[in-house]
């Protein structure tokens, strides 16, 4: 894959990720209202993804032109959030996996281990550690002018030693969540395969979903961190030269772009896969569709038809509360 595809990858991630994460907000709000502990981690994951996505338009222009035209200050701010939110996303994905592991493998003890307060504390710790460790970006003037007379933002070749040392820590920030996520999902798969209350089809579906989550995490993040560690190691020992960097740089930039795919896929593999969420979203979309379709038409029969249809859908799916909610929404409209 050529480096010229990098702006295309970022553009795809920005469009799909923005639509997916903004839609996910409505689902997450409902989960938190129900005191769903997983909703706390999903809310922070969504916030991290959105902060990352909002930096992408600048990064799309930068990778397309191969030249930074936005000045030193914007390089600091965008570089900080672009890099830091990569690791908050990784950390929250591992928190979600660990929370599911505790709830599935230790269902009785999980009542005492899991709580909304502990989930909030865990999320605050993640933000402090990741943002704090990356705050050094804000103190550096790292807008580099290359030999081709183009400006590069945090892409100095060869890599400086301070960046190499920071990348060692960032590699650890990846390896720990990687271990937690793989261990958690494999343990859940082992537990459900021994469960007598689930049929074979359910076990296959859940196993496939968990393996997909694991594979996507590894594909998105592992290649980048392997190349990052290699670059950092050779730069730290002063073995790296311009010729070696020229060979590594194309693969490095493509792998770096692949890490962004996670922000586009997270809402779909962590939130929208739930049958209950799919059903609720279907009713919400139909409610909005009927509102837009009959907006400005004073015919009361049409309004009643709209309300009855939405309530019928909700009742048929065993969700009376949603029916009441939809009626209030339409009345307010």
C-alpha positions, 0 to 999 in steps of 0.5 A: 500500500502506497503512502498516497492512500493515507489521506484517503484512509483519514478521510474515510475514518473522519466521515464514518467515525464522526457519523458513528460516534455522534449516533452512539452518543444517544445510545450511551446516554440511555445506558448511563441513565440506567446506571450501566457501568459499561456505559461509563467506559463507552462514553469515555471511548466515544469522547476520546474518538471524537477528540481524535476525529476532530484533528483529522481534517488538519491531518488530511490536508497535511498528509495530502500536501506533505507540508505543514501550513498551519504554524507552530502553535497548531502543530503543538495542539494537533500533534498533542491530541492526535497522539494522546487520544490514540492511547486513551482509545487503546486504554478504554478498549482494554477497560471495556474488555476487562469489565466484560471479563469480570461481569462474565467470568465472575458474575457473582463477585462482579457485583462487589468489584464493579461499580459506577464510581470505580469505573469513573475513577478508572477513566480519570486515571487513564486520562491523567496518565495518558495526557500527562505523559504526552504533555511534553509535546506542548513544550516542544517546538517540533516543526521541522524543515526537511531537506526538501524545504517542506515543514513536518510536524513531529516527523523529524527524520532521524528521530530525536532521542527524547522522542525515542524515549517517549516512544518506549513508554508509549509501547508499554501503554500499548502492550499492557492494554493488548495483554488485558484485551486478549486475555479478557476476550479469550477467557470470556470465549472459554467461559461461554463455551462451558455455559449450558444456558446458551445454544450453539448459535449464540456461542458462535455469534459471541465468539465470532464477535469477540475474535473480531474485536481482538483481530481489529485491535491487533491489526490496527495497532500492532504493526504501528508499534512494531515499526515505532519501536524499531525506529525508536531503538535505532534512533536511540542508539544512533544507528539510524540514518537518513537512508534507513529512515527513507526506507521505513517512512512509507510503511510507518506512515501507512501503519500510523494511518491504520491506527485511525481505523479503530475510531471509525469501527469502535461504535459498530463493534462495541455498541451497535452490535447489541440486538437491543441497541439495534431495535431501539435505534430502528424505532428512533430512526422511524420516529424521526423519519415520520416527523420529517415526512409529516412536518408542517402537515396539520392533519391529526390523523397522520400524527396519530398514525405516526404515534401508533406506528412507533408505539406498535413497533416498540410494543412488538419488541417488548419495549413499552418504556420506549413507546412512552418516550417516543410519544413524548418526543412526538408530542413535543415536536 
